[in-house]
Amino acid sequence: MALPENIDEDKLAKISLAILSVSMHGQDRVSRVWKALDWDIMNLLFEKGWISDPKSKAKSVVITAAGIRQAQETFAELFQKQ
């Protein structure tokens, strides 16, 4: 399904990344997240530099340092109790 034209892609990307970060796992200072979202959203996150290229046979992608920071910030802002 293609993303609607009237959608705020920045908000969608931030919220999607925050939700993906719940499944973040890692080893040797490399954190990965499962490719569990629509391909258009995964490509959007890649274009923002928050994840590695999702076009691979792997079931997960590397979340970049910038992606981790953004995910933590958005998750805290939207989902943590005050």
Secondary structure by P-SEA (a helix, b strand, c coil): cccccccaaaaaaaaaaaaaaaaccccccbbbbcccccaaaaaaaaaaccccccccccccccccaaaaaaaaaaaaaccccc
